[in-house]
Amino acid sequence: MTADITTLTNAPGLRPEESRLLIQLIRRYDANRSRNYLRTLYYDGERSLRRAGKLGMAMPPSLGKLESVIGWPAKSVEVLDNRLDLQGFVMAGQAESDDGLAEIVEDNQLFVESSQAHIASMIHGVAFATVVQGDEAAGDPPVVISTYSATAASAIWSARARRLVAGLTVDEGIDGLESPQLTLWMDDRTVSIWREGNDYAVQRTPHTLGRVPMVMLAHRPRLGKRYGMSRITRPLMDFTDAAARTVIRMEGTAEFFSFPQRWITGVDEDDFDQDAFTTYLNRLLTLGSDEDGNQPSLGTFSAASPQPHIDQLRALAMMVSGETAIPPNSLGIIQDNPSSADAIRAAEAELVKVAERAQLVYGSGWCEIMRLAQQTRDGTPDERLDQLRAKWRDPSTPTKAASAQAVMSLVSVGALPAASEVTWEMLGLDPVTISRLKADVARQQGQDMLDQLLSGTAQATPEARAAVADEGAQQTTPPTVPSPSAPAEAPAGGQPPTS
C-alpha cells in the first residue's frame, strides 16, 4: 500500500506545496506502519510466538506445531470501550438536545461510528475523523462524517494552533467499483488523487472553514506524545507473550503426563503383543514370570500437576490487571467466593477514572467535529456551539435501584424538576424512551390547557367567580352582538367595527 501511495505523489497537476505536504505526511505514515501493524496483530489474536521467532523455549519435535494466542490485548481495549457510550450533545443553558445536531448524528450513525473510532484509537493511540459536504443528489446526507484508523490516515499537529494543520487519508476503494484514493486535507481545500488506468486524476474541492476539516481522536495524549498512546502497551505485549508460553508448556505437560506412567519389572517381551497405548488402556493385565522365574513387579509414576502453570497464569493476569486497570475477574481470575457490591466498585474504581479521562479527551474531539459539521452544512458557524458538550453514559456500574433513589431524593427536595430531560437522563433512560416521555408530557399539557379553556369560569376560584358576577350585575344594558348571518353596519368614516 505504501508503494502505491508514493506513486500518487507524482501525479501531474499537483502544486508544489501539495507535493511537499504529501511527502511529509506519507513519511510520517510509513514510520508508524510497522508499529500499528504489530498492535493490530495482538488485538486480532493473530500474533503467534512461533512464527514471530519469540517462542524462547525448548519443545519436543512432536509438539513442533503447537500454537497459543492469548486475548488479553483485545480485552484491555474492549473493556474500556464498553464504558464509553456517546449519547449525544448538549449546550450550556439548554435542557433539551439540539434537533439540528441530532439530525447530523442520525444521518452519519455517529453512535456506531464513535465506538469504532474509540477502538481504533485505543489500539494505535490515535484515530481521525473528517467532515465534508455531502452530495445530496447522489443520496448523501448534507454533511458526511468519516472515521479513519491510524493504518489509513496521518496528520500534522500544531501545538500553537492546538489543532491539525494538514491531514492525509487513504481509501482502499472497492474492487471493480471504486479506485484507491488518496486525499490531502488542507485549511482551504481538499485534494483527491486516484488512478484512472495509466493516468492520474486530481480533484480540488475548496472550502471556507478556515481550518483543516479533520480532527484527531487521541487516547491518553501527553506532552511529547500528542498523537496519543496505545492501550496495548509494551508491558502488556510482554505479559501476553509470557502467558502464551505458559499455556504451551501446560499443553505439553498434558500431552505427556495425562496418563500416569507405569513401570514393570520381571516380565518377558512376549507379554506385550500390542502397542503400548492399547496395553495401557487394558483393564486387566495378565503377566507371567520371566525366564528366571521372577514374579513381575508393577508401579506407577505420579502424573505432573498443571497447578504450577495455573498459578503462573494467575500471576501474569494480576500483572495485566495492574497495567490496564481491568478488574481481575474480567481476565478470568475467578475467586472462590463471589465478590460483594462494595468489592466490585472498589475493583472498578481505577477503570472508571480511566474512562472518565477518556470521555473528557474524546468528548472535546467530537464537539469539534460537530462544530465543523454545522458550519459545513449552514455555511456560517453557530456561536452557541462554543458551549457544546458531549453527553456520555455514566462509566460506573450503579444499580438501577440506587440511581433511582438518588434521583428521586433530588426531585423531592426541589433540586431537580420531575418532568425534565435532565432528570430522565440521570435515571439512565435511553434516548428513545426520553423522546416518548417528552411527547407524553406535551400531550398531557395540551389536554390540561384544553380542559381549562372548556371549563371557563367553572374552574375559576371563588373570588374570580364573584368578580364576574358583580361585573354582570352592574351592567344595566347588555351589549349588542351582531347576528352571524347579518353583516355589521360600518360606522361613520367607513372604518369596520372593532370587536
N, C-alpha and C positions, 0 to 999 in steps of 0.2 A: 504493500500500500504506500509506503514512504517513497518508493521509486516512482510510482505513478503520480504522486503529488508533486514531486520535484519537477517532473516534465511539464506540469501545468504552469510553473512559474515562467517558462519561456514562451508563453502564449503571445502571439503578436497582438498589439493593441494595448498591452498593459503599460501604464505610465511608470516612470522611474520610481516615484515614491511608493507606488503599489508593489512593484517588484521587490524593493528593499524590505517593505513590511512583510511580504510573503516569505522571503528567505529567512528573516529573523524568526517569524512565528513557526516555520517548519523546522528550524534548528531546535527551538525550544520543545516542539512536539516530539521530535526524534530523540532528544536527550532523555525524555521521561518514558519512552515507549517500552523499554525492557522492564523498568520498574513497575509500570502499570500492568504489563502482561503477567508478571510474576504474581502480583496480588490477585489478579483475575483468576489465575490457576488455583490459588489457595481458596478463594471464595467458592469457585465452582467444584471444588473437590477433585481436581484433576492433577494435583501435584503428587507425583509418585517419586518416592525417595530412590528407588532402584533406577528408574530412568534418569533421574537427575544426578546420579552418581554420589548420593549423600547417604547411602544406607549405613555405612560405618559399623558394620557388624559382620561376624562370620556365620554363615548359614550352610548347612549341608547341601550338596547338589540336588537332592530330591526336593528341596524347598526353594529351588532357584527362581521360580516364577511367582512366589508368594508376594502379594502386594497388600498394602493397607493405607487407607486415607482417613483422616480424622476431620470432622465437620466443625471444629471449634471456630475457625475464621468466619465462616458463614453465620454461625450462631452469634458471634460478637457483633456482627452488623445488624442482623435481623432483630435481635432482642431490643436494641436501641431504636431501630426504625419502628417497631411496634408501639413505641411511646411517642412518636412524632406524627400525630394526626392533625393536619391542617384542616380547619373547619370554615375558614372564610376570612373576611377582612372587615374591620370596623374603623370608624373615625371618632376622634375625641369629641365629646359633647353630643354624640348622636347615638341613640339607643338602638336603632334598627340598622340592619345592613343596607348598603347602597345597592339599589337594583341594577345600576349600570355596571358596577364591578361584578355583581353576581352573574350577570349575563356573560361577561368575559370569562369568568371562571367556568361557567357551564359550557360555553362554546368550545373551550380548549381542554375540557375534562381535567382541570388542574389538580383536583384532589388525587386523581390516579397518577398523573404525571409527577406531582410533587413527591410521592413515595418513591417512584423510580429514580428521581433525581437525588433524593437523600441517600438511597442505597449506593448509587454510583459515587456520590461524594464521599461516603464513608469508606468505600473500597479504595479509591485512588487519592483521596484527600480533597478533591475539588470536582465540581460539575458546573455546567454552564447552561444558561437559558437565553434565548434570542427572541426578539419581537419584530414582526414585520406586518405590513398591511396586507390583508388577505384579498384574494381575487374572488369577489362575491359572484361574478359571472360564472366562475368555474365551480361554485359550490362551497368556497371557503367562507369562514366567518369574517367579520370586519377586521379582526385582529387575530393573528396566528402566533401563538407562543410555542416554541420548540425547545426541548431539553437535550443536552449532549453530555456524554461522559468524557473524561479526560483522554480516553482512547480515540475520540473522534473530534477533539477540539483543543485549541490552545489560545492563550491570550497574554496580553501585556498589561500589568497592573501599575498604576501611577500612585505612589504614596502621597504625593502632594494633592492630586485631584481626588484621591480616595475612590477611584473607580477605574474601569478598564479604558484604555486609550486605543486599543486595537484588538481584534479577535479573528480567529480562524476556525471554521467548522468544515468537516468533511462528511459528505453524504455519499454512501457507497452506491446508491441507486438501486434499481430493480432490473434484473437481467431481462432484456428484451423490451423493457418499457421506459426506464429512465437511465441515463448515463451517470456515472460517478461525477460528482460536482464538488468543487471547492469554492467556499465563499469567504471573502475578506470583508470584515466589518470595520467601518471607519466612522468618524464623528459626523460626516456629512453625506456619506453614500455607502452602499454595499456593492461589492464587485463579485460576480459569479463567473466561474470559469469551468468549462467542460469540453470534452472531446466530441466532435462530430465527424466520425470516420477518421481521416488523417488530418483533419483541420481542427483548430481550436475556436471556441466561441467565448466571447467576453461580453457580459451584460452588466451595465452600471445602473443602479437604482438610487437616485438622490433622495434624501430625507431632510427634514427641518427640525429634528430633535435636538441638535446641538451637542450631542454626545453619542457614544457608541451604543447601539441598541442591543447590547449584550451584557449580561450580569453574571457574576461569579457566585456560586454557592459553595463556600469552603467549609470544611469540617475542622474545627479546632485551629483556626488561623492564629498565628502569633508573630511577633516581631522577628524578622528573618525568614519566616515561612508564611508569607501572606496567602499562598495558594493552599494552605491547609495541610493537615497530616492525616494519613490513612489510619483507619481504626485497626487494620491488620498490620500491627507493628512488628518490628524485628523480633522482640522477645516472644510475641505470640506465635510467630512462624517457627521459632526455635522450640517452643514448648510443643507445638503441633508435630514437628518432626520427631521429637523425643517420644511423644505418645505413640506415633506410628511405629517406631522401632520396638516399643514395649509390646504393642499388640502383635507384631510379627513374632517376637520371642515367645509370647504366650501361645500363639498358634503352633509354633514349633514344639513347644512343650506338650501341647495336647496331642500332636501327631505321634510323638514317640512314647509318651507315658500315659495315654488314655487308658490302656490296659496295663495292670501291674505285671511287671516282667517276672517270669518264673525261672528257676534253676532246678536241674535234675542231675543227680549223680547215680552211678551204679546201674546204668541201662545200656542196652545194645542199640546200635544204629538201626537195626532192622525193626525196632519197636515203632519207628516213625516212618510209616509208608505214605504219609500225606504231607502236604505243605504245612509250614509252621503255623500259619493263621488258622487253618482248619483244626489242627491239633489243639490249638489254644482254646478254641470255642467248644470243643467236645466237653460234654458234661461228665463223662466217665472215661478215665484214662486207665487202661489195663497194661501194666508194665511187668515184664518178667525180670528174673535175675540175670546178671551179666554172665559171661563165660567162666568167671571165677566163683560164681555162686553168691556174689554180694547182692543184698537187697537194695532196691532203688531208694534214694532219698530225694524228697521234693521240698522246695522252698519258694518264697515269693519276695521280690524286691518291692518296697513300698513305692507307690506312684508319687510323682512330683506334684506338689500342690500349686495351683495358679495364684494362690493368695499373695505371694510377693509381687507378682506383676499387677494384681488388682490394687495393692497398696501403692505401687509406684504411679499407676494411672490416677489414683485419687490425689496423690501429692501434686502431680502435674496439673490436674484440674483445679486444685486450690490456687496454684500459682497463676493459672489463666484467669481465675476469678479475681485475684488481686490486680492483674494487669488491665482487665477490661471492665471492672466494676459489675460484672454479671453475678448474680447470686449462684452459689454452688449447685443448688437443685436444678438450675437451668442447664447445667453442664453434665447432668446425670448423676450427681452425688446425692443419693437418697439416704436420709437419716433413718434410724430405726424407729424413732417416734416422730409423728407429724409435727411440723412447726406451728407455733401459735400465731395469732394475727399480729401481735406485737413483734415477734421474732421475724416474721415475713417483712414487716415495714422497716425494721432495723436493717435487714439484709439488703433491701432495695433502696435505702436512703441515698447511697452514693450514686447509684444508677439514675435515680430520679433527678438528682442535681446535675448530672451529666446531660440528661435530656432537657432540662430547663435551659442550660447554657446553649445547647444546640438549637433550641427553639428561638433563642434570642438572636443568634447569628443568622440562621436560615430565615427567620421572620423579616429581618432587615432586607435580605436579598429579594424575597418575594414581594415585599412592599415596593421596592424599586422597580421590579418587573411590572407590577400593576400600574405604577405611575407612567412608565413608558408605554404600556398598552393603552391607557386612557388618552395620552397625548397623541399616539398614533391614530387612534380612532376618531378623536374630536378635532385634531389639528392644533389645539392650544392646551397647555397644562391647566389642570384644575387646582387652584391654591388650597382647596380644602384637603387634598390628598397629602399635604405636608404633614398632617397629623394622622396619617393612615397607620394602622397597626394590624398585624396578623393575629388571628384568633386560633388558639390551639386547644386541643383536649388536654385535660389535666394528666400529666405524665405519671402521677402516682396511681395507686390502685385502692382508693377508698371504697367501702361497701356502699350500695345504694341507700341502705338504711341510714348510715352515718351522714352521707351527703344530704339526704332529705331532712334529717333532723337539724343539721347546721343551717340549711337554707330557711327552714320554717321558723327557727329561732330568730333569724334576722328579719323575717317578714313580720313576726309577732311584735317586735319592738319598733317597727316602722323604718328599719334601715334599708329594706328592700320593698318595692311595690309588689303586690300579689300577682297581678297580671302584667308582667313585664318580660320582654325577650331576654333581658339580662338574668332575671330570676330563673327562667326556664333553662337557660344555658348552664347556670350553676347547678341545676338539678341533674344535668347530664343528658338532657333530652336531645335527640338528633334533629337536624335542620328540618326534615320533613314533618316531624311531629310539631315542632315550633311553628311552622307555617300554618298547619291545620289549627293549632290553638289560636293563632292570630286571627285567622278567618272566623273562628267560632266566637271570639271576643267581639270582633267587629259586627258580626251578625246580631249578637245579643245587645250590643249598644244601640244598633239601629232599631231593634224591636222595642227597647225601652223608650227611645225617643218617639217612636210612632205611638206607643201607648200613652205617653204624656200629651201628645197633640190631640189624640182622640178623646181623652178623658176631659179636657178643657178645665173648667173650674171645679169639676167633681173631685179632682185630686189635689186641689189647692188647699192651702192652710186655712183655718177658720178666720184669721184676720183678713186674708185676701178675699174670702167669700163675703165677709161683712162689708169690706170696702166696695166691692162690686154692687152689693145690694143698696148701700147708701147712695152711690152714684146714680143708680136707676131710679131711686125714689125722688131725688132732687130734679130729675129731668121731667118737666111737665109735658113737653110735646115730643113724641118720638120722632126720630129722623126719618125723612122720606127716602125710601130705597127705590130706585128705578126698576121697572119690570124688565126681566131679561129679554122679553120679546119686543119691547118698545125702546127705541134708542133715546137716550137722554138729550134734552134740548141744550144747545150750546149757549152760554151766557153772552152778554154784550161784549163785543170785541172779537168775536169769532174764536175764542180760545175754548178748547174742550174742557169739560168739567173735570175737576180733580177729585180723586177718591180719598 
